[in-house]
Amino acid sequence: MNERAVPDTHTGAHDALAVGWALHTLDEDEATEFAAHLEECPVCRRTVDETTEMLGGLAEAVVPVDPPPLLRRRLLDAVEAEAAPAAVPAAASPDASVVPLASRRRANRWLAVAAVALVIAAVGGIVTAVQSTRAERETAAVAAAQAERDAPVIDILRDAGTPGTAHATLADPNGALVGLVVDDGHGQRVLTTGLAANPTDEIYVLWGLVDGTPQALGTFDVGGQGPGVSSVPSTPEAVPFAGFAVSLEPGRTAPASPTRVVASGQVGR
């Protein structure tokens, strides 16, 4: 049989039953009756499969799930058909407060179909909201990470501008600004803005100048071209320095005297 052909035994009510079957909302009698019809009806089997697939996609809630056009049309048609139940003669229902079993079943099926139809209508908005929330969280996470990276740079610039704090701007032999040293009395911090990343077999060394004599204060690495801050612990015999210099040395330790000075500057307060 052609999968798109609608058998003579299929009615609009079967579309509602197929949805109820997929949602497990049919009562025992309805399920037994519909199970026999389902074996012979490719339209209902397709409705059950498409409804189950769609609901599974909604459960994921990560990508838009568009219902197949035929399923959407059958669901909406079923809602319209079930929304206006046939009137029940007064004699058949002497007590207006008692709802006949058939009417209850019809109401349950209509609610199931209507619920799915509403989900279909709302799925685009739900997914959009989920994706928007995720994007906002990702943006916030990126901003927080950037703020964490920027904090040491902001701190050293603020301290350099504090009256009485020793600091020196570092310039390369050509006079280009490549960094800043701040000495707050607890050690030196080096802000680098133009020094190239050092290879693993070389190291940058910070020197303090006392009476024109360089004193090795510590070593640090530069990982990239962007601004970076490195801390150099203070030495027990720390003294006020007249200036600072940075050299790039072979190996991973500071030599007795600088080999190749790449930046220097005088202390200001």
Long-range contacts (C-beta under 8 A, 24 or more apart in sequence): 1-42, 2-42, 3-42, 3-46, 5-42, 5-43, 6-43, 7-40, 7-41, 7-42, 7-43, 9-37, 9-40, 9-41, 10-41, 10-43, 10-44, 12-74, 12-77, 12-78, 12-81, 13-78, 13-81, 13-82, 13-109, 14-41, 14-43, 14-44, 15-43, 15-44, 15-47, 15-74, 15-75, 15-77, 15-78, 15-113, 16-78, 16-81, 16-82, 16-109, 16-110, 16-112, 16-113, 17-44, 17-109, 18-44, 18-47, 18-48, 18-51, 19-47, 19-51, 19-75, 19-78, 19-109, 19-112, 19-113, 19-116, 20-108, 20-109, 20-112, 20-113, 21-48, 22-47, 22-48, 22-51, 22-52, 22-55, 23-51, 23-55, 23-112, 23-115, 23-116, 25-108, 25-109, 25-112, 26-109, 27-105, 27-108, 30-105, 30-109, 46-70, 46-71, 47-71, 47-74, 51-116, 54-120, 55-116, 55-119, 58-119, 58-123, 58-126, 61-126, 61-127, 61-130, 62-127, 62-130, 62-131, 63-127, 64-123, 64-124, 64-127, 64-128, 65-123, 65-127, 66-123, 67-120, 67-123, 72-120, 75-113, 75-116, 75-117, 75-120, 76-117, 78-113, 79-110, 79-113, 79-114, 79-117, 82-106, 82-109, 82-110, 82-113, 83-110, 83-114, 152-189, 152-229, 153-191, 153-227, 153-228, 153-229, 155-229, 156-180, 156-182, 156-189, 156-191, 156-229, 157-191, 159-184, 159-189, 163-269, 164-269, 165-269, 166-240, 166-241, 166-267, 166-268, 166-269, 167-267, 167-268, 167-269, 168-243, 168-244, 168-265, 168-266, 168-267, 168-268, 169-265, 170-244, 170-246, 170-263, 170-264, 170-265, 171-263, 171-264, 171-265, 172-262, 172-263, 173-261, 173-262, 178-262, 178-263, 179-246, 179-263, 181-206, 181-244, 181-265, 183-241, 183-267, 185-234, 185-238, 186-234, 187-231, 187-232, 187-233, 187-234, 188-217, 188-218, 188-231, 188-232, 188-234, 188-244, 189-229, 189-230, 189-231, 189-232, 190-220, 190-229, 190-230, 190-231, 190-232, 190-246, 191-227, 191-228, 191-229, 192-222, 192-227, 192-228, 192-229, 192-230, 193-227, 194-225, 195-222, 195-246, 195-262, 195-263, 196-222, 196-225, 197-221, 197-222, 197-223, 197-224, 197-225, 198-222, 198-248, 201-250, 201-251, 201-252, 202-248, 202-249, 202-250, 202-251, 203-248, 203-249, 203-251, 203-252, 203-253, 203-254, 204-246, 204-247, 204-248, 204-249, 204-262, 205-246, 205-247, 205-248, 205-249, 205-254, 205-255, 205-258, 206-232, 206-244, 206-245, 206-246, 207-244, 207-245, 207-246, 207-247, 207-258, 208-239, 208-241, 208-243, 208-244, 209-241, 209-242, 209-243, 209-244, 209-245, 210-239, 210-241, 210-242, 211-242, 214-245, 214-257, 214-258, 215-241, 216-254, 216-255, 216-256, 218-254, 219-252, 219-253, 219-254, 240-267, 241-267, 242-266, 242-267, 243-267
